[in-house]
Amino acid sequence: MVQSICLTKATYKLLQPFIVLHVIVVSGILGYMIIEGASFFDAVYMTTITITTVGYSETFPLDTAGRAFTMYLLIAGWLTYAFVITRITQFVVSGELNQYFKIRKLMKDISRLQQHVIVCGYGRNGNQAANILKAHNVPFIVVEKDEHLVQQVDDEDQGIIRLAGDATDDDVLKAAGVERARALITTLPVDAQNVFIVLSARSLNPQLKIISRASESTSVAKLKKAGADNVIMPDFIGGTHMATLISKPDVVEFIDFLSGEQGQSIHMESVSFDDLPVNLKDKSLHDVMGWKKTGVNCIGIKDQDGNFLINPPEDTYITPGMRVIVLGTIEQIREMKGNL
């Protein structure tokens, strides 16, 4: 919404000189038609040679009123030309023209987004979320009101679509395409703001998957009641992670490898029952994983009640509502999904 308003203002400032020039031309044509009774074509001709100061002879004799109007039109025309040239020069030199085209491009990029993710806030958590989404080629847009952080997004120049505005504003969420988005991640440091965003986003898109950050444990229940599907407490996760590095160092290091830069080629994916071919539905896990083998391994199953079964036996049948969690390289998973 903020960008849209800026675009409207910039468009008006760009067109304003030409609007003034148009008004002068129309005034000249109407003036000659009314004062001198000239035809439309003669009025256009007289207005043109007067404003451009070409100085050709008149197509009809001018009386006193006509001469006075011609003098007015000459002075108004010169002032208008001076205004047009000054405003256009100012528009170009000040960088407003470049900003105008940048905003136009941004609005077009946003309008093309479908089934994307909205990341509210570009602090440490938002930045990391954006990096992971970008690494996995998930379309997303960053919403941030802090000018310093907005500039940081622009300076990084990683092709990230960003919208400068307050995510607690419904109009800003609508401008970010919340009604056609697949998910929203809110990472603001103030829990009350996250609650407000969750409430607004849930009302605008009931099917939206919402993941929220929480700083206080007392806010978790409030965020879930507001409509958040998942609530993450970064401090809690960080402390647990550090303690687990002592009790189970190898396991945590392996997980860090999978989620870090070195393990970007390793990926986990969930395949739903609905995505399976007809010939594999209601079949055993052995049949599903054995069909056109790509090297992908099954590490778990999520049943229709939302419960997880880790390292399930091969005779487990995949029924409606279930999801198969697989592990493999991005290429292996892409090949597997291409075969399905």
Buried (B, 14 or more C-beta within 10 A) or exposed (E): BBBBEBBEEBEEBBEBBEEBBEEBBEBBBEBBBEBBEBEEEBBBBBBBBBBEEEEEEBBBEBEEEBEEBBEBBEEBBEEBBEBBEEBBEEBEEEEBBEBBEBBBEBBEBBEEBEEBBBBBBBBEBBBEBBEEBBEEEBBBBBBBBEEEBBEBBEEEEEEBBBBBBBBBBBEBBBBBBBEEBBBBBBBBEEBEBBBBBBBBBBBBBEEBBBBBBBBEEEBBEBBBEBBBBEBBBBEEEEEEEEEEBEEEEEEBEEBEEBEEEEBBEBBEBEBEBEEBEEEBBEBBBBBBBEBEEBEBEBBBBBBEEEEEEEEBEEEBEBEEEBBBBBBBBBEBBBBBBEEE
